Amino acid sequence: MRRILIVEDNADLANGLKRNLEHEGHRPVVAGTAKEALLEAAREAPDLVVLDLGLPDRDGYHVLEELRSRGVQAPVLILSARGLESDKVKGFRLGADDYVTKPFGVVELMARIGAHLRRAAHEDTTVGGGSLSDEVLHSQYGLTERQVEVARLLARGMSNAEIAETLGLSTYTSRNHTEQVLFKLGASTRARVGAILRGEV
């Protein structure tokens, strides 16, 4: 079951995509604004992002650029009414993996999403010793599910206050989780957490 983040402010379209993805056995989450999208991506890393460009608060390109700057490597499929070549080129330059113009065929879109998920899964298995999985962090380091979430946010350089806001915790609880993560990983800094999670040490 893959977590798919749908960033789309058109409720009817977003809910239609959500139903189709659920039917395919995935776990879709809908965000109607750029802010919601970035919070959802920080809360739990998506396996794929379906991204509209015309969002009410910020342009979808901003979301794409921010996701890539935070180290989110999941495939991003732009779904937009903007069909100019310059729009597509900008999307690909910022790190998009695919670009589908509206209106679109649902069957084709589902096929494209499936192809990107298969490719990403194949890369995860063949690249090998890259980032540590949740299972490894559980079994080898003894991190709880919540501590794994905190560790991944620490690796992105987030402060305790930012982690608290992202995960809906108090700053006190966030600080306690951070201390436990640093202790269990044997890390003295956030940068060290990032290096451990990337499998560099």
C-alpha positions in Angstrom: 0.0 0.0 0.0 1.6 3.2 -1.2 1.0 6.7 0.3 0.1 9.1 -2.5 -0.2 12.8 -1.8 -2.8 14.5 -4.0 -2.2 18.3 -4.1 -5.4 19.7 -5.7 -7.8 22.5 -4.6 -10.7 21.3 -6.8 -12.5 19.1 -4.3 -14.5 17.1 -6.9 -11.3 16.2 -8.9 -9.3 15.5 -5.8 -12.0 13.2 -4.3 -12.4 11.4 -7.7 -8.6 10.7 -7.8 -8.7 9.6 -4.2 -11.4 7.1 -4.9 -9.6 5.7 -7.9 -6.4 5.3 -6.0 -8.1 3.7 -3.1 -9.7 1.2 -5.5 -6.1 0.4 -6.7 -5.1 -0.4 -3.2 -3.2 2.8 -2.4 -3.4 5.2 0.6 -4.1 8.6 -0.9 -4.1 11.9 1.2 -5.6 15.1 -0.2 -4.1 18.6 0.4 -5.9 21.6 -1.0 -3.2 24.2 -0.4 0.6 24.4 -0.7 0.9 24.8 3.0 -1.1 21.6 3.7 0.9 19.8 1.1 4.2 20.6 2.7 2.9 19.7 6.1 1.6 16.3 4.9 4.8 15.6 3.2 6.8 16.4 6.3 4.4 14.3 8.5 4.9 11.2 6.5 7.0 10.9 3.3 4.8 10.2 0.3 5.6 7.4 -2.2 4.3 9.6 -5.0 2.9 13.2 -5.4 0.2 14.3 -7.8 0.6 18.0 -8.0 -1.7 20.7 -9.4 0.0 24.0 -10.2 -2.9 26.4 -9.6 -3.1 26.4 -5.8 -4.9 29.1 -3.8 -2.0 30.1 -1.6 1.2 29.4 -3.5 2.1 28.2 -7.0 2.6 24.4 -7.3 6.1 25.0 -8.6 6.9 26.3 -5.1 5.7 23.0 -3.6 7.8 21.0 -6.0 10.9 23.1 -5.4 10.4 22.9 -1.6 9.9 19.2 -1.6 13.1 18.6 -3.6 15.1 21.0 -1.4 13.9 19.0 1.7 15.2 15.8 0.1 11.9 14.3 -0.9 12.8 11.9 -3.8 9.3 10.5 -4.5 8.1 10.8 -8.1 6.1 14.0 -8.7 3.5 13.9 -11.4 2.2 17.4 -12.3 -1.5 17.6 -13.2 -2.3 21.0 -14.6 -4.4 22.9 -17.2 -1.3 24.7 -18.2 -0.2 23.1 -21.4 2.5 25.4 -22.7 5.9 23.9 -23.4 7.5 26.5 -21.1 5.3 25.3 -18.2 6.4 21.7 -18.8 10.0 22.5 -19.1 9.9 24.5 -15.9 8.3 21.6 -14.1 10.9 19.1 -15.3 13.8 21.5 -14.4 12.5 21.8 -10.9 12.4 18.0 -10.5 9.0 16.7 -11.8 8.9 13.2 -13.2 5.9 13.6 -15.4 3.4 16.2 -16.6 -0.2 15.5 -17.5 -2.5 18.3 -18.9 -6.1 18.6 -18.0 -8.5 17.3 -19.1 -7.0 13.8 -18.8 -8.1 10.2 -19.1 -8.3 8.4 -15.7 -7.2 5.1 -17.1 -4.0 6.6 -18.6 -3.3 8.6 -15.4 -3.6 5.5 -13.2 -1.3 3.6 -15.6 1.3 6.4 -15.4 1.1 6.5 -11.6 1.5 2.7 -11.5 4.6 2.9 -13.8 6.2 5.6 -11.6 5.6 3.6 -8.4 7.1 0.4 -10.0 10.1 2.3 -11.2 10.6 3.9 -7.7 10.3 0.5 -6.0 12.8 -1.0 -8.4 15.3 1.8 -7.7 14.9 1.3 -4.0 15.8 -2.3 -4.2 18.7 -2.0 -6.8 20.4 1.1 -5.4 20.9 -0.9 -2.2 22.8 0.7 0.7 21.1 4.1 0.5 18.8 5.5 3.2 17.8 3.3 6.1 14.2 1.9 6.1 11.7 2.3 8.9 12.2 -1.4 9.6 15.9 -1.0 10.1 15.4 2.0 12.4 12.9 -0.1 14.4 14.9 -3.3 14.6 18.5 -2.2 14.8 18.2 1.1 16.6 15.0 0.5 18.7 13.2 3.6 17.5 9.5 3.8 18.0 7.2 4.7 15.1 6.9 8.3 16.4 10.7 8.5 16.9 11.2 7.4 13.3 9.1 10.3 12.2 11.1 12.7 14.4 14.4 11.3 13.1 13.4 12.0 9.5 12.4 15.5 10.4 15.6 16.1 12.3 17.5 14.9 9.3 15.9 17.7 7.3 17.3 20.2 9.9 13.9 21.0 11.6 14.0 22.5 15.0 12.0 21.1 18.0 9.4 23.7 17.5 9.0 22.9 13.8 8.8 19.2 14.6 6.1 19.9 17.2 4.0 21.9 14.7 4.4 19.3 12.0 3.5 16.3 14.1 1.0 18.1 16.3 3.0 17.7 19.5 3.9 20.0 22.4 7.4 21.4 22.2 8.3 19.6 25.4 7.2 16.2 23.9 9.1 17.0 20.7 12.3 17.8 22.7 12.0 14.5 24.6 11.6 12.6 21.3 14.6 14.4 19.9 16.8 13.5 22.9 15.7 9.8 22.6 16.5 9.7 18.9 19.9 11.3 19.3 20.7 8.8 22.2 19.5 5.7 20.3 21.3 6.6 17.1 24.4 7.7 19.0 24.3 11.0 17.2 25.4 14.4 18.7 23.9 16.6 16.0 21.0 16.8 13.5 23.5 16.6 10.7 24.8 13.3 12.2 21.2 12.0 12.2 20.9 12.8 8.6 24.1 11.0 7.7 23.0 7.9 9.6 19.6 7.9 8.0 21.2 8.2 4.5 23.5 5.2 5.3 26.6 7.3 5.1 28.1 6.1 8.4 
